[in-house]
Amino acid sequence: MKEIILNLRNELRGKLSPQRYEHTISVSFICMALAMKYDSDLDQAELAGLLHDCAKYLGDGEIIKKCQKHGIELTDDERKAPAVLHAKYGAWMAQYKYGIEDSEILDAIRWHTTGRPDMSLLEKIVFIADYIEPRRDKAGDLPVVRSMAFIDLDECVYLILKSTLEYLRGKKCFVDSMSMKAYAYYERIHREKKGEQ
Ligand SMILES: Nc1ncnc2c1ncn2[C@@H]1O[C@H](COP(=O)(O)OP(=O)(O)O)[C@@H](O)[C@H]1O
């Protein structure tokens, strides 16, 4: 196995909780499975999956402080929904702490929680793998979303965003508007495919 992967795994095993580490390994393998299916680069997929939650050992307050310290600007939405910030700070850590220079990997980490309109193939792969990896068991729609992941990536992103927005609204959580923009984008693709306006 590549040395960088082994080193990263050791580093992450020492930082993340055992459950989060298991999730991380699971996501990296599902990223590679999706990369095989959609003819994407396996090394990029593995690295992006491995690092997607690298900031998750920090609490929301600590992440806000780290962002301030490193001059990472926060949007008003991110301040109101700090749970999404591990993705932005994780991309920063991947670049400056783990030496990742590939902007496609950094973007995939950056957008893995909220999604965004018109995601790249690698962004969609990490976004979807985070939701469907085998250790996940909470969402009721997992069987449908899991099979859709290997049929139609855009439709799968649409289903995940729909479900996440319903879940967050049901819990009366503040929703980062990037997910709403992403939902509007993928809902349009969904409607177009169904022949609707
Ligand atoms: N647009 C959003 N606005 C606010 N919170 C969100 C948004 N999208 C996801 N979240 C929440 O952020 C948290 C982290 O999400 P995520 O990174 O997907 O999960 P995990 O860290 O378990 O892999 C979850 O509690 C999720 O519900």
The ligand as a Tripos MOL2 file, in Angstrom:
@<TRIPOS>MOLECULE
LIG
   27    29     1     0     0
SMALL
NO_CHARGES

@<TRIPOS>ATOM
      1 N1        -26.8710   22.5700    5.0880 N.pl3     1 LIG1
      2 C1        -26.7040   22.2200    6.3620 C.ar      1 LIG1
      3 N2        -26.9900   23.0940    7.3350 N.ar      1 LIG1
      4 C2        -26.8360   22.7590    8.6220 C.ar      1 LIG1
      5 N3        -26.3810   21.5630    9.0610 N.ar      1 LIG1
      6 C3        -26.0790   20.6440    8.1220 C.ar      1 LIG1
      7 C4        -26.2020   20.9300    6.7270 C.ar      1 LIG1
      8 N4        -25.8250   19.8230    6.0260 N.ar      1 LIG1
      9 C5        -25.4720   18.9000    6.9490 C.ar      1 LIG1
     10 N5        -25.6340   19.3810    8.2000 N.ar      1 LIG1
     11 C6        -25.3540   18.6960    9.4780 C.3       1 LIG1
     12 O1        -23.9650   18.7450    9.7120 O.3       1 LIG1
     13 C7        -23.5730   17.5920   10.4700 C.3       1 LIG1
     14 C8        -22.3740   16.9390    9.8300 C.3       1 LIG1
     15 O2        -22.7680   16.4060    8.5880 O.3       1 LIG1
     16 P1        -21.8960   15.3610    7.8020 P.3       1 LIG1
     17 O3        -20.5070   15.8640    7.6070 O.co2     1 LIG1
     18 O4        -22.6400   14.9860    6.5610 O.co2     1 LIG1
     19 O5        -21.9440   14.0960    8.7390 O.3       1 LIG1
     20 P2        -20.8080   13.3380    9.4980 P.3       1 LIG1
     21 O6        -19.9380   14.3680   10.1290 O.co2     1 LIG1
     22 O7        -21.5320   12.4760   10.4640 O.co2     1 LIG1
     23 O8        -20.0690   12.5370    8.4660 O.co2     1 LIG1
     24 C9        -24.7860   16.6750   10.5250 C.3       1 LIG1
     25 O9        -25.3810   16.8320   11.7930 O.3       1 LIG1
     26 C10       -25.6770   17.2120    9.4380 C.3       1 LIG1
     27 O10       -27.0420   16.9530    9.6960 O.3       1 LIG1
@<TRIPOS>BOND
     1     1     2 1
     2     2     3 ar
     3     2     7 ar
     4     3     4 ar
     5     4     5 ar
     6     5     6 ar
     7     6     7 ar
     8     6    10 ar
     9     7     8 ar
    10     8     9 ar
    11     9    10 ar
    12    10    11 1
    13    11    12 1
    14    11    26 1
    15    12    13 1
    16    13    14 1
    17    13    24 1
    18    14    15 1
    19    15    16 1
    20    16    17 2
    21    16    18 1
    22    16    19 1
    23    19    20 1
    24    20    21 2
    25    20    22 1
    26    20    23 1
    27    24    25 1
    28    24    26 1
    29    26    27 1
@<TRIPOS>SUBSTRUCTURE
     1 LIG1         1 GROUP 0 **** ****
